[in-house]
Amino acid sequence: MLGMELIEELVQTAAVSWRVKGPRPGVSLVLIADPESGKTSITEAAGAKRVVRVTVTTGIGFVRELDRNKNARILIINDLSVLKGLNSRAAYMLIQIMNGFTEEGIHALAMPRGKKIDLRGRRGVLIACITTDSFKSSKRDWFSYGFLSRSIPFCYSYSNELCVKIKNGIDHDDPVTLARPHPVTEGAGTAIEVSDKMGTLVRKIADRRAKVLEEKGIRLLYNYRQLVRSHALLRNRTTVIKEDIRFLYRVDQYVNYSTPLELGSEMDYI
């Protein structure tokens, strides 16, 4: 998709991250951008296998979707701002379910009318989208929910030049095409080696970003290490190399909650 290659690669990397052996079940994302910035379209880059696009807005509905889709490991929420339309109790329950799915796993839950659903500790990846204004208007609330610190926020915008190129494509009826996901062997628990040298580079990038975000950076470091491992898996490798660090460095420049960076304006890793 024109100008969106980095985000496509990021979404594809997140979509395979649940298969990587490590302390975390995967890498979850929050895409933050203005309307008409391709957030919904780009989530299609995750592919179709084990992907469920969640349209429900309650914790119970979320669990039922997982119960109906036994193999689901990647959940996509196209509009995270639905949380703001829930009462505090319903919002808290939905966030707890989301947190459980992306971290410790979802086990047995009591449902209405005495029914019980046991997801047996299912964990996976959540890819959510939200507009920049929606996030900014309730910034404090989003942090209090707790989900954001478990995910990587990717805040971006379109440049005027990119907007013109996209409109020119529309004028010529050019099809909107997404990069096809790389074929990756099914199954979880693939070990990806991170050498001390590569790990030092990841730590340096994570520590610098944590200072910008004014965070401790512990979860961020977990996520960044899992991200480079997942990128190596996406390229069908079992060892993290400099190519994966370059990818992380490019993505890292967009990692914040409210200051969009124009796509294509990031610096390359030297």
C-alpha positions as CSV (number, residue, x, y, z in Angstrom):
1,M,0.0,0.0,0.0
2,L,1.5,3.3,-1.1
3,G,3.6,4.9,1.6
4,M,2.5,2.4,4.2
5,E,5.2,-0.2,3.8
6,L,6.7,0.2,7.2
7,I,3.4,-0.1,9.0
8,E,2.5,-3.2,6.9
9,E,5.8,-4.8,7.9
10,L,5.1,-3.8,11.6
11,V,1.6,-5.3,11.5
12,Q,2.9,-8.5,9.9
13,T,5.7,-8.7,12.5
14,A,3.2,-8.4,15.3
15,A,0.9,-11.0,13.7
16,V,3.6,-13.7,14.0
17,S,5.0,-12.6,17.4
18,W,2.8,-15.0,19.4
19,R,4.8,-17.8,17.8
20,V,8.1,-16.6,19.3
21,K,9.3,-18.3,22.5
22,G,9.9,-15.7,25.2
23,P,8.7,-14.2,28.4
24,R,5.8,-12.4,26.6
25,P,3.1,-14.0,24.4
26,G,3.6,-11.5,21.6
27,V,3.7,-7.9,20.6
28,S,0.5,-5.8,20.7
29,L,0.1,-2.5,18.8
30,V,-1.9,0.6,19.0
31,L,-2.0,2.6,15.7
32,I,-2.7,6.3,16.4
33,A,-3.5,8.5,13.5
34,D,-6.1,11.0,12.1
35,P,-9.1,9.7,10.2
36,E,-8.4,8.7,6.6
37,S,-4.9,7.5,7.5
38,G,-5.4,3.9,6.5
39,K,-5.5,2.4,10.0
40,T,-8.4,0.1,9.3
41,S,-7.1,-0.9,5.9
42,I,-3.6,-1.6,7.1
43,T,-4.7,-4.1,9.7
44,E,-5.6,-6.3,6.8
45,A,-1.8,-6.8,6.4
46,A,-2.0,-9.2,9.4
47,G,-3.4,-11.8,7.0
48,A,-6.3,-14.1,7.6
49,K,-4.9,-17.1,9.6
50,R,-5.8,-17.0,13.3
51,V,-7.0,-13.4,12.9
52,V,-10.4,-12.2,14.3
53,R,-11.7,-8.7,13.8
54,V,-13.6,-7.8,17.0
55,T,-16.8,-5.8,16.6
56,V,-18.1,-6.3,20.1
57,T,-17.7,-3.7,22.7
58,T,-17.9,-5.6,26.0
59,G,-15.7,-8.0,27.9
60,I,-18.3,-10.8,27.7
61,G,-18.6,-10.3,23.9
62,F,-14.8,-10.3,23.6
63,V,-14.6,-13.7,25.4
64,R,-17.4,-15.1,23.3
65,E,-15.6,-14.2,20.1
66,L,-12.5,-16.0,21.4
67,D,-14.6,-19.0,22.4
68,R,-16.2,-19.2,18.9
69,N,-12.8,-18.9,17.2
70,K,-10.7,-21.6,18.9
71,N,-7.6,-20.9,16.9
72,A,-7.6,-17.1,17.1
73,R,-4.3,-15.6,18.3
74,I,-4.5,-12.1,16.7
75,L,-7.4,-9.8,17.6
76,I,-8.1,-6.6,15.8
77,I,-10.1,-3.7,17.2
78,N,-10.6,-1.1,14.5
79,D,-11.8,1.6,16.9
80,L,-10.5,1.5,20.4
81,S,-12.4,4.6,21.3
82,V,-15.5,2.4,21.8
83,L,-14.2,2.1,25.4
84,K,-15.3,5.7,26.1
85,G,-18.9,4.8,25.4
86,L,-19.0,2.2,28.1
87,N,-19.8,2.8,31.7
88,S,-16.8,2.5,34.1
89,R,-17.6,-1.1,35.2
90,A,-18.0,-2.3,31.6
91,A,-14.9,-0.5,30.5
92,Y,-12.9,-2.0,33.4
93,M,-14.0,-5.5,32.5
94,L,-13.1,-5.1,28.8
95,I,-9.7,-3.8,29.7
96,Q,-9.0,-6.6,32.1
97,I,-10.0,-9.1,29.4
98,M,-7.7,-7.4,26.9
99,N,-4.9,-7.3,29.4
100,G,-5.3,-10.9,30.2
101,F,-5.2,-11.9,26.5
102,T,-2.0,-9.9,25.8
103,E,-0.2,-10.9,29.0
104,E,-1.0,-13.5,31.6
105,G,-3.7,-15.4,29.6
106,I,-7.5,-15.9,29.9
107,H,-8.7,-18.8,31.9
108,A,-12.2,-19.8,33.1
109,L,-14.8,-17.0,33.3
110,A,-18.3,-17.1,34.7
111,M,-20.8,-15.9,32.1
112,P,-24.5,-14.9,32.5
113,R,-27.1,-17.6,33.3
114,G,-24.5,-19.8,35.1
115,K,-22.5,-20.6,31.9
116,K,-18.8,-20.9,32.2
117,I,-16.2,-20.4,29.4
118,D,-12.7,-21.8,29.9
119,L,-10.1,-20.4,27.4
120,R,-7.4,-22.4,29.1
121,G,-4.9,-19.6,29.4
122,R,-5.2,-18.4,25.8
123,R,-2.9,-15.5,25.0
124,G,-2.1,-13.6,21.9
125,V,-1.7,-10.3,20.1
126,L,-4.0,-7.3,20.0
127,I,-3.9,-4.7,17.3
128,A,-6.0,-1.7,18.0
129,C,-6.6,1.6,16.2
130,I,-7.6,5.0,17.5
131,T,-7.7,8.6,16.1
132,T,-5.2,11.1,17.4
133,D,-7.9,13.5,18.7
134,S,-9.8,10.7,20.5
135,F,-6.6,9.8,22.3
136,K,-5.6,13.3,23.1
137,S,-9.0,14.2,24.5
138,S,-8.8,11.6,27.2
139,K,-5.1,11.0,27.5
140,R,-5.1,10.5,31.3
141,D,-7.9,7.9,31.1
142,W,-6.1,5.9,28.4
143,F,-3.1,5.6,30.7
144,S,-5.2,4.6,33.7
145,Y,-6.8,1.8,31.7
146,G,-3.4,-0.1,31.8
147,F,-3.5,-1.6,28.3
148,L,-1.2,1.0,26.7
149,S,1.9,0.1,28.6
150,R,1.5,-3.5,27.4
151,S,1.5,-2.4,23.7
152,I,3.7,-0.4,21.3
153,P,2.0,2.9,20.3
154,F,2.7,3.8,16.7
155,C,1.7,7.5,16.1
156,Y,1.9,8.6,12.5
157,S,0.5,11.0,9.9
158,Y,0.4,11.5,6.1
159,S,2.6,14.1,4.5
160,N,1.0,16.4,1.9
161,E,3.1,14.7,-0.8
162,L,1.8,11.3,0.2
163,C,-1.8,12.5,0.2
164,V,-1.3,13.8,-3.4
165,K,0.2,10.4,-4.5
166,I,-2.8,8.5,-3.0
167,K,-5.3,10.8,-4.7
168,N,-3.5,10.5,-8.0
169,G,-3.8,6.7,-7.6
170,I,-7.5,7.1,-7.0
171,D,-7.9,9.3,-10.1
172,H,-6.3,6.4,-12.1
173,D,-8.3,3.7,-10.4
174,D,-5.1,2.1,-9.1
175,P,-6.0,-0.9,-6.9
176,V,-5.1,-0.7,-3.2
177,T,-2.7,-3.5,-2.6
178,L,-1.1,-4.7,0.6
179,A,2.2,-6.5,0.8
180,R,1.6,-10.2,1.2
181,P,2.6,-11.7,4.6
182,H,5.7,-13.8,4.5
183,P,4.9,-17.5,4.9
184,V,5.8,-18.6,8.4
185,T,5.6,-22.1,9.7
186,E,2.6,-22.7,12.0
187,G,3.0,-23.3,15.7
188,A,4.2,-21.5,18.8
189,G,7.4,-21.7,20.8
190,T,10.0,-20.9,18.1
191,A,13.2,-19.9,19.8
192,I,14.9,-16.9,18.3
193,E,18.4,-16.1,19.5
194,V,19.4,-12.5,20.5
195,S,23.2,-12.2,21.0
196,D,24.7,-10.0,23.6
197,K,25.7,-7.5,20.9
198,M,22.2,-7.3,19.4
199,G,20.7,-7.2,22.8
200,T,22.8,-4.2,23.8
201,L,21.6,-2.3,20.7
202,V,18.0,-3.1,21.5
203,R,18.5,-1.9,25.1
204,K,20.1,1.4,23.9
205,I,17.1,2.1,21.6
206,A,14.6,1.1,24.3
207,D,16.2,3.2,27.1
208,R,16.3,6.3,24.9
209,R,12.7,5.9,24.0
210,A,11.7,5.3,27.6
211,K,13.2,8.7,28.6
212,V,11.1,10.4,25.9
213,L,8.0,8.7,27.0
214,E,8.8,9.4,30.7
215,E,8.4,5.7,31.6
216,K,10.5,3.1,33.4
217,G,10.9,1.3,30.1
218,I,10.7,-2.3,31.5
219,R,7.7,-3.4,29.4
220,L,9.1,-1.4,26.5
221,L,12.3,-3.4,26.6
222,Y,10.4,-6.6,26.7
223,N,8.3,-5.5,23.7
224,Y,11.3,-4.3,21.7
225,R,13.2,-7.6,22.3
226,Q,10.2,-9.5,21.3
227,L,9.7,-7.3,18.2
228,V,13.2,-7.9,16.8
229,R,12.8,-11.7,17.5
230,S,9.4,-11.6,15.7
231,H,10.9,-9.7,12.7
232,A,13.6,-12.4,12.5
233,L,10.9,-15.1,12.4
234,L,9.0,-13.1,9.8
235,R,12.2,-13.4,7.6
236,N,12.4,-17.1,8.5
237,R,15.6,-16.7,10.6
238,T,16.3,-18.1,14.1
239,T,18.8,-15.4,15.0
240,V,18.4,-11.6,15.3
241,I,20.7,-9.7,13.0
242,K,21.4,-6.0,12.1
243,E,18.5,-6.0,9.7
244,D,16.1,-6.5,12.6
245,I,17.8,-3.7,14.6
246,R,17.4,-1.4,11.6
247,F,13.7,-2.2,11.5
248,L,13.3,-1.5,15.2
249,Y,15.1,1.8,14.9
250,R,12.8,2.9,12.1
251,V,9.7,1.9,14.1
252,D,11.0,3.4,17.3
253,Q,10.9,6.9,15.9
254,Y,7.1,6.7,15.7
255,V,6.6,5.3,19.2
256,N,4.8,7.9,21.2
257,Y,1.2,8.7,22.1
258,S,0.3,12.1,20.7
259,T,3.0,13.6,18.4
260,P,2.6,12.0,14.9
261,L,5.6,11.6,12.6
262,E,5.0,11.8,8.9
263,L,5.4,8.5,7.2
264,G,8.7,8.1,5.3
265,S,10.4,10.9,7.3
266,E,12.2,8.6,9.7
267,M,16.0,8.2,9.8
268,D,17.7,5.0,8.8
269,Y,19.9,3.2,11.3
270,I,23.6,3.6,10.5
